[in-house]
Structures are given as structure tokens and as C-alpha cells.
């Protein structure tokens, strides 16, 4: 599914109603339709097509339902989700919807490329600091002296440990050394970002020494604030990886508004706030990569030829194309 708690404004259903003599048959409800019927329905609602053949190709390639998230901002009643008539604003071109879709597609891929740098760096710092703190215990990640028992026993963590048995590197280690687990520096490489954040949060670290050492690598004194930042990155990563709508991305709850990333109130819940956290953490890994990220984002914005589309992106993301 495309919508999520982060894109709940778009959670209305966009599957078209069946057509009867060019009119929506409300009594029959919503059914599958042909490409020709979809174009007819969109036209009846006020959308125009510069190239109908290309539009057919787009609908068959991307899908009516998915594209619905991108033509929603062009509706007369936008951003209203109740009592919508689905009619489009005057001058709405199908090609503009496609341009917004491909902007979103580009940004998802850009974010994923640079998030991986943060994820790998965090994983490396956690393995290094914790493994050297408990130097004589390479299996600290499954030891209740090092990690809280409730977390070790949780279904999610047990599932993550079971998944390790599917990795050839891990099974080879277990077989060669005749042991149940591989050392942390092998096993944690195969864990998801979400699991690693939870592992960080559940370290038995009474005085916060280990977690502080890790967070200070990123210029953040508070381990809890660092964890919140990493969780924001995790949510963004998952949304990008699963093809969710990014230009209207919403943060559940709110991001921390504190040094080193000061945000205005609107940024704590929209994409621009997460983008600022993203840039900050990436900068702690490599300033050069932040410059590359900005260049890639500038190119994505430069491909937007229509002022209406640019306004939709700016208003929804809170990101200023002139200040990336």
C-alpha cells in the first residue's frame, strides 16, 4: 500500500468508479477499469492530455491508483479529504502529474543513496564502541549482562537473530567454530537499521557511557536525541525503500527541536525537518557527501519546469529549492 501514517492526507481511495455512458455509476461502487475508461474518467473531471498515447503508457506503467496520490494536489477541493468531488483545477495537465511523480521518484532514490552512508557509519560506530567496551565478550549482543533482557526476549529481536541463520557468512562461522552465534562485528552487519537502533537503545549502559560515546561521534551529547534522529532517518529510509509518497511526507509526533539541528514548528512534522536532520548526520560522516546531496537535489528541482508543480512541492515539503 502507498499510504501510511506519514502520508495520511492521501489515504483516500483513488480507484475509479465504473463508467456508464460517460457518467460515474455510484450504485455499483468502485471496480477495475480499462485504460480507456480511466482516461475518459479523468477527462470528465477536467484533466487534459498533451499526448494521450503517452498517457496510456504511463497509466499502464505506473498505475491509476499510484498516480492518484500525485494528481490529488491538482484537485479543486485539495487538501480536503472529505466530500471531495475529484474535479481538477482548470488547466490541469496529465503531464504535470507525471512530472510531480518523477520528482518524487528521483528524490526517493537520492535519499536512499545517502542514507546508506549514515546507516553504515552508525553500524560501524556501534560495533566498534560496544565491542571495545566489552572487549572480552564478542557475543555481547545476545548477552543479558550487556543488553536488556526484555529486548533480547522480544519477538522482533528473536526474529532478527533467526534471520542471521540464513546468511552464509554466519552459518559458515557457526559451523567452523562450532558455536551458536558469530561475533558482533559479523552478525550486526546483517541486521536492519531499525533493529540496530533498538539495540543501541537497549544497551545496559547505566551511566550512559557507551551510548554517549556513539552519539558524540555525530556531535550529539544526548543519546536519546541521537536515537530520535536515527529513528527519523529510519522512517525516511523505509518510506523511500517502499515507494511511498515523499513530497507530502509527514512525521508522526515531532522531531526534536534542539541543538545541533534547530527547526521551526512546521519543520518538526514535515519533510524539511527530516531533511535538515538528514543533512546534519550526513555531514558528520562526510561534508563532501552533503555537497553531493545538495547538487543532486538541485538537479531534481531544476527538472521541474512548471511553477504550479514547484509550488506544490515547496508548500508540502517545506523545502526551499533556493536553499538546499
ABEGO torsion letter per residue (X at the ends): XABBAAAAAAABBABBBBBBGGBBBAAAEBBBBBAAAAAAAAAAAGBBBABAAAAAAAAAAAEAAAAAAAAAAABAAOABABGBAGBBBBGBBAAAAAAAAAAAAAAAAAAAAAAAAAAAAAAAAAAAAAAAABAABAAAAABAAABBAAAAABAAAAAAAAAAAABAAAAAAAAAAGBABBBAAAAAAABBAAAAAAAAAABBBAAGAAAAAAAAAAGBABAAAAAAAAAAAAAAAAAAAAGBBAAABBBBEBBBBBOABBBBAAAAABAAAAAAAAAAAAAAABAAAAAAAAAAAAAAAAABABAAAAAAAAAAAGBBAABX
